[in-house]
Amino acid sequence: MVHDDEEFKTTWDHRVWLLIGLTSVAISLTRSVAGSLGASGCLWPYSLFTGFLGYLAADLTSGFYHWAIDNYGRPNTPIAGSYINTFEGHHKWPTSPTYYEAVSGTYKIAQGVAFILLPLDYFVTNPLLLSFLGAYGGFATFSAQFHEWAHRPKSSVPRIVVMLQNMGILLPPQKHAKHHRPPHEGTYCTISGLCNHFLDNCGVLRGLEMVLFSVFGVRPRSWN
């Protein structure tokens, strides 16, 4: 059921921005395929590999973003304040992402992807780099949707999504559930969760928190 609040509704502006973002992704991937098949050497295996790296990079980026929004700034912080407020509410009401209609939850990321990818689509000619950019942009665009699916019961999620969650390709609910236990630290990645090991077990985020505290005296919220 869709929440009644207008904030969660899809508008035509949202649809247009999502279309522009996906168009930029499609251009990257199409040019990558054309360049890989037209090259004198056999490039497509390398293009698949760089596409996989783009998928991992998108997951890693989602982890850094989620960590930063969860731990630093306030709802009145310029630019990031509305996102901080949304995530604070999400910790109080974990099912809040399911209130959003699909497009209203993804269009803001699609805007960013479009602004970054469209100029790169014009200038970049290397099919391997285009594969990376296309995969990165595509998975980043739908990261909010992957996160939303991780908060739904499997009976309300498409079977193909459940299969991908079970395979670990998309974020499994049981893996993400760890994040919603106080103090809401760790397991920040929202696309597949594959990069959580690097960020959590290797101490990357904890190290960054210590550096920020030492230099600026700012404590992350997860320490409270």
Long-range contacts (C-beta under 8 A, 24 or more apart in sequence): 2-99, 2-101, 3-99, 3-100, 5-99, 7-104, 8-99, 8-100, 8-101, 8-104, 9-101, 9-104, 10-101, 10-102, 10-103, 10-104, 11-104, 13-107, 14-103, 14-104, 14-107, 15-103, 15-107, 17-107, 17-108, 17-110, 17-111, 17-114, 18-103, 18-106, 18-107, 18-110, 18-141, 20-110, 20-111, 20-114, 20-118, 21-107, 21-109, 21-110, 21-111, 21-112, 21-113, 21-114, 21-117, 21-137, 21-141, 22-110, 22-138, 22-141, 23-114, 24-113, 24-114, 24-117, 24-118, 24-121, 24-137, 25-113, 25-117, 25-134, 25-137, 25-138, 25-141, 26-134, 27-117, 27-118, 27-121, 27-134, 28-117, 28-120, 28-121, 28-124, 28-130, 28-131, 28-133, 28-134, 28-137, 29-130, 29-131, 29-134, 29-135, 29-138, 31-121, 31-125, 31-127, 31-130, 32-127, 32-128, 32-130, 32-131, 32-134, 33-127, 34-127, 35-125, 35-126, 35-127, 35-130, 36-127, 36-128, 36-131, 39-127, 43-127, 43-128, 46-128, 47-127, 47-128, 47-131, 48-131, 50-128, 50-129, 50-131, 50-132, 50-135, 51-131, 51-132, 51-134, 51-135, 52-135, 53-132, 53-135, 54-131, 54-132, 54-133, 54-134, 54-135, 54-136, 54-137, 54-139, 55-135, 55-136, 55-139, 55-191, 55-192, 56-194, 56-195, 57-132, 57-136, 58-135, 58-136, 58-137, 58-139, 58-140, 58-143, 58-191, 59-139, 59-189, 59-190, 59-191, 59-192, 59-193, 59-194, 59-195, 60-189, 60-195, 60-198, 60-199, 61-136, 61-140, 62-140, 62-143, 62-188, 62-189, 62-190, 62-191, 63-188, 63-189, 63-190, 63-195, 63-196, 63-199, 63-205, 64-188, 64-199, 66-188, 66-189, 66-190, 67-188, 67-199, 67-205, 70-184, 70-185, 70-188, 70-221, 70-222, 71-209, 71-220, 71-221, 71-222, 72-212, 72-218, 72-220, 72-221, 91-180, 91-184, 94-151, 94-180, 95-151, 97-144, 97-147, 97-148, 97-151, 98-148, 98-151, 98-152, 100-144, 100-148, 102-145, 102-148, 105-144, 105-145, 105-148, 106-141, 106-142, 106-144, 106-145, 109-140, 109-141, 109-143, 109-144, 110-141, 112-140, 113-137, 113-140, 113-141, 139-191, 140-191, 143-190, 143-191, 144-190, 146-170, 146-171, 146-190, 146-191, 146-192, 147-171, 147-176, 147-190, 150-175, 150-176, 150-190, 151-176, 168-192, 168-193, 168-194, 183-221, 183-222, 183-223, 183-224, 184-221, 184-222, 185-222
